[in-house]
Amino acid sequence: MGKAKKRSLKNGINDKFPYMTRESALNSVINNIENKSEALDTITLFGFTAEEMLEAGAAYEDVMAFGALVK
């Protein structure tokens, strides 16, 4: 393993995703729905549908604001 890869793993740059489950990602999207860029990244990464987001407690208007990005 090279020096840069060791440093990246040591500093914990990739710590967010190994611990993120589908349920925790959905909760993160619902809690941070005002931050559109972060929410869009997580939605496209996990492939959430509008139905899943609505059942988790998101407002209808917020989900429809994403438009065609949500299935």
Secondary structure as UniProt FT lines:
FT   HELIX           3..11
FT   TURN            12..14
FT   TURN            16..19
FT   HELIX           22..31
FT   TURN            32..34
FT   HELIX           36..46
FT   HELIX           50..56
FT   HELIX           60..65
FT   HELIX           67..69
//
